[in-house]
Amino acid sequence: MGPPLRLTDANFDEEVLRSDLPVLVDFWASWCPPCKMAEPIVAELAAEYEGRVKVGKLHVDQNPKTAQRYRIMGVPTFILFHNGKVVERRTGSQSKEQLLDMLHKVL
């Protein structure tokens, strides 16, 4: 059971766009209270779906290129990728059930 993958501008294409598995990315910031509330949910999903879905976190302030590329205007933003394409995108606080609803679109 690993923690969520730490995504960066440098590893995003390899870990997300070229992944054989679907990838749920949590775009977050350290100053964002709803992002902090989402941390345990994201960690649970990473553990529960290990081997079936990659779950990663990208700190938007430390990785501005990727945040700009996906036009992240608010955090947290959750984007589900499959075969290098955006399947679904949600901005704002999400419950575990809401994130599971996203994942079930590709599982």
N, C-alpha and C positions, 0 to 999 in steps of 0.2 A: 504494500500500500504506500504509494509515493505521494508526496505533496503535489499541488498543481505545478505545472511546468512554468519556469520563469522565462517569459518571452521578451525579446529585445528587437530593436531594429535590425541587428546583425543576424539573428537566428530565425526571424519570423517566416521568411519564405520557405526555408528548409523544414521547420517544425510544423508549420500550419498549411501552407499552400501545396507542399509536396507530400503531405502526410497520407499514408494509406488508410488511416482511420479518420472519422469525423473529428473535428476540433471545436470545442467551445472555448471562446476567448473572452475573458473578463478584462475589459479596459477600465483601469481604475487609477486613483490618485490617493496619496497618503493623507491629504487634507480633507477627504470626502467621507463624512460620517456614514452614508448609506453603503459606501464601498467597504468600510470596516465591518458593517453588519453582514455583508454578503460573504466575508472571508470564510466563516465556518461552513456555510452551505457549499461554496465552491470546493473547499477541501473535502467535504463529504462526497460530492459528486466525483472528484478525482479518484478517491479511494474505491467507491462503489462501482465505477464504470471502467476501472483500469483494465486495459487490454481490449476494450470495445470502443472507447472514446478517449481522446486526449483532452485534458482540461488544462488551460493555461491562463496566466495572468500577465498583462502588459501594463506597466506603469507609464501613463501617458506623458508625464512631465519629463521622465528620463528617456523616452523613446518617441520624440516628436514626429519623426518621419512617418512611422507606421500610423500614429494617431491621426496625422494630417491626411495620409493616403486613404484612410477609411472615414474621413470627415467626422471624427469624434468630437461632438459639440458639448456633450454632457457625460458625466460619469456617475455611477457605473453604466457602461454600455456593454451588452453581451452580444457577441456575434457568433453564430454557428456556421462553420465552414465544412464543406464536404467536396472532395475532389477539386480543391482549390477555389471553389466558388462560395459566395455568401448564400446560405440557405435561409437564414432568418436573422433579424437584428431587433434587439429591444433595448431601450434606454430607460434608466431609472431602477429603483429598487425592485427586485424580483424575488418571489418566494421560491422555495425548493420545487414546489409543484409547477410553478411557471417555467422554471428552467428545465424540469423534466419534460414538460410539454414540448419545449424546443427540441430536446434530444430525441424524443420519440418520432420526430419527423424524419430522422435518418437511421433509426434503429429498427 
